[in-house]
Amino acid sequence: MTNKKQNVQIQWYYITLTILFIALGCVFVYVHTPLTVDSVKKCMAMYNNAKLAKNSEYYDRETEKVTSDIQILDSVLTVIRNRQNADSKTVMEMLYTYADSAGLRASKVNIGDVIEKNHLRTMAIQIKGSGAYEAIGRFTEALENAVQSVRVRTMNISGENSGDLKVSIDFEVTE
């Protein structure tokens, strides 16, 4: 009988131990699972933030490229519009328009005769004026972007310590 009693006690011991392990397992799952889920969610959020930051740098670079392309297209369209407007103007009007828009005060414009060379019409032009260094540069840039082909032969810039610079530009226009 003692042997049977011991067997029953051992069985109850194993049953109690099993219930205890099951209870501890449930407690472990219910307590640690939310912590694990939160940790996994936080890791995923950190990963997504890092991915977004990397994508943001990429998009910033792409935006800079697109902005640069837009600026180039805008300058090309401006040149095209200026050339279309220049088609309807005489050379004298065009030069004074360029000078006014650049801030160069043109005092004298001499236009030479039209000479035809190799089926091209060319004319020599000399313009004198005064203005700031930047105005002279803007005027020269406007000449460079003109409808007609322009070849600057000489440019003389002189000035004193104070006041505007004086400029004399000799160039040739080919139509």
C-alpha positions as CSV (number, residue, x, y, z in Angstrom):
1,M,0.0,0.0,0.0
2,T,2.8,2.4,0.7
3,N,4.0,1.7,-2.7
4,K,0.7,2.7,-4.2
5,K,0.5,5.7,-2.0
6,Q,3.9,6.8,-3.1
7,N,2.9,6.4,-6.8
8,V,-0.1,8.6,-6.3
9,Q,2.0,11.2,-4.5
10,I,4.5,11.1,-7.4
11,Q,1.7,11.4,-9.9
12,W,0.3,14.4,-8.0
13,Y,3.8,15.8,-7.9
14,Y,4.2,15.6,-11.7
15,I,0.7,17.0,-12.2
16,T,1.4,19.9,-9.9
17,L,4.8,20.5,-11.6
18,T,3.2,20.4,-15.0
19,I,0.5,22.9,-14.0
20,L,3.2,25.1,-12.5
21,F,5.2,25.0,-15.7
22,I,2.1,25.7,-17.7
23,A,1.2,28.6,-15.4
24,L,4.8,30.0,-15.6
25,G,4.8,29.6,-19.4
26,C,1.5,31.5,-19.6
27,V,2.9,34.2,-17.4
28,F,6.0,34.4,-19.4
29,V,4.1,34.6,-22.7
30,Y,1.6,37.2,-21.5
31,V,4.3,39.4,-19.8
32,H,7.2,39.1,-22.2
33,T,5.3,38.9,-25.5
34,P,4.0,42.6,-25.3
35,L,7.5,43.7,-24.5
36,T,8.9,41.7,-27.4
37,V,6.3,43.1,-29.7
38,D,7.0,46.6,-28.6
39,S,10.7,46.0,-29.1
40,V,10.2,44.7,-32.5
41,K,7.9,47.6,-33.4
42,K,10.5,50.1,-32.1
43,C,13.2,48.3,-34.2
44,M,11.0,48.5,-37.3
45,A,10.3,52.2,-36.7
46,M,14.0,52.9,-36.4
47,Y,14.7,51.0,-39.6
48,N,11.9,52.9,-41.4
49,N,13.2,56.2,-40.1
50,A,16.7,55.4,-41.3
51,K,15.3,54.3,-44.7
52,L,13.3,57.6,-45.0
53,A,16.4,59.6,-44.1
54,K,18.3,57.9,-46.8
55,N,15.5,58.4,-49.3
56,S,15.2,62.0,-48.3
57,E,18.9,62.6,-49.2
58,Y,18.3,60.9,-52.5
59,Y,15.2,63.0,-53.2
60,D,17.2,66.2,-52.2
61,R,19.9,65.3,-54.8
62,E,17.2,64.6,-57.4
63,T,15.4,67.8,-56.6
64,E,18.7,69.7,-57.1
65,K,19.2,68.1,-60.5
66,V,15.6,68.9,-61.6
67,T,16.0,72.5,-60.3
68,S,19.2,72.9,-62.3
69,D,17.5,71.5,-65.4
70,I,14.6,73.9,-64.9
71,Q,17.1,76.9,-64.6
72,I,18.9,75.8,-67.8
73,L,15.6,75.4,-69.7
74,D,14.5,78.8,-68.4
75,S,17.6,80.5,-69.6
76,V,17.3,78.8,-73.0
77,L,13.7,79.9,-73.3
78,T,14.7,83.5,-72.3
79,V,17.3,83.5,-75.1
80,I,14.8,82.1,-77.6
81,R,12.2,84.8,-76.6
82,N,14.9,87.5,-76.9
83,R,15.9,86.2,-80.3
84,Q,12.3,86.2,-81.4
85,N,11.8,89.7,-80.2
86,A,15.1,90.8,-81.8
87,D,13.9,89.5,-85.2
88,S,11.4,92.4,-85.5
89,K,13.9,95.1,-84.4
90,T,16.6,96.8,-86.3
91,V,20.2,96.4,-85.2
92,M,20.2,99.9,-83.8
93,E,17.1,99.2,-81.7
94,M,18.5,95.9,-80.6
95,L,21.7,97.4,-79.4
96,Y,20.0,100.2,-77.4
97,T,17.6,97.6,-75.9
98,Y,20.5,95.4,-74.8
99,A,22.3,98.5,-73.4
100,D,19.3,99.7,-71.5
101,S,18.5,96.3,-70.1
102,A,22.1,95.8,-69.0
103,G,22.4,99.2,-67.4
104,L,25.0,100.5,-69.9
105,R,24.5,104.1,-71.0
106,A,25.3,104.0,-74.7
107,S,26.5,107.3,-75.9
108,K,27.5,106.5,-79.5
109,V,26.7,103.7,-82.0
110,N,28.4,103.6,-85.3
111,I,27.2,101.0,-87.8
112,G,29.3,100.2,-90.9
113,D,28.1,99.2,-94.3
114,V,26.7,95.8,-94.9
115,I,29.3,93.7,-96.7
116,E,28.4,90.4,-98.3
117,K,31.1,87.7,-97.9
118,N,30.6,84.1,-98.9
119,H,26.8,84.5,-99.1
120,L,26.8,86.0,-95.6
121,R,25.9,89.6,-94.7
122,T,28.2,91.2,-92.2
123,M,28.4,94.6,-90.7
124,A,30.9,96.3,-88.4
125,I,29.5,98.0,-85.4
126,Q,31.2,100.2,-82.7
127,I,29.4,101.2,-79.6
128,K,30.7,103.5,-76.9
129,G,29.2,104.0,-73.5
130,S,29.7,104.0,-69.7
131,G,28.5,101.9,-66.8
132,A,29.4,99.6,-64.0
133,Y,31.7,96.6,-64.7
134,E,28.6,94.3,-64.3
135,A,26.6,96.3,-66.8
136,I,29.4,96.0,-69.4
137,G,29.4,92.2,-68.7
138,R,25.6,91.9,-69.0
139,F,25.7,93.9,-72.3
140,T,28.4,91.6,-73.7
141,E,26.4,88.6,-72.6
142,A,23.3,90.0,-74.4
143,L,25.4,90.4,-77.6
144,E,26.6,86.9,-77.2
145,N,23.1,85.6,-77.0
146,A,21.8,87.7,-79.9
147,V,20.0,86.1,-82.9
148,Q,22.8,87.1,-85.2
149,S,26.2,85.7,-84.9
150,V,28.4,88.3,-83.1
151,R,32.2,88.3,-83.1
152,V,33.7,90.9,-80.7
153,R,36.9,92.2,-82.3
154,T,38.1,94.6,-79.6
155,M,36.9,95.8,-76.3
156,N,38.5,98.7,-74.5
157,I,37.5,99.5,-70.9
158,S,38.9,102.5,-69.1
159,G,38.0,104.2,-65.9
160,E,39.0,106.3,-63.0
161,N,39.1,105.6,-59.3
162,S,35.5,106.8,-58.9
163,G,32.6,106.7,-61.1
164,D,31.6,104.4,-64.0
165,L,33.9,102.7,-66.5
166,K,34.0,103.8,-70.1
167,V,33.8,101.1,-72.7
168,S,34.3,101.0,-76.5
169,I,33.4,97.7,-78.2
170,D,34.1,96.9,-81.8
171,F,32.3,93.9,-83.1
172,E,31.0,92.3,-86.3
173,V,27.4,91.0,-86.8
174,T,26.7,88.3,-89.3
175,E,23.2,87.6,-90.5
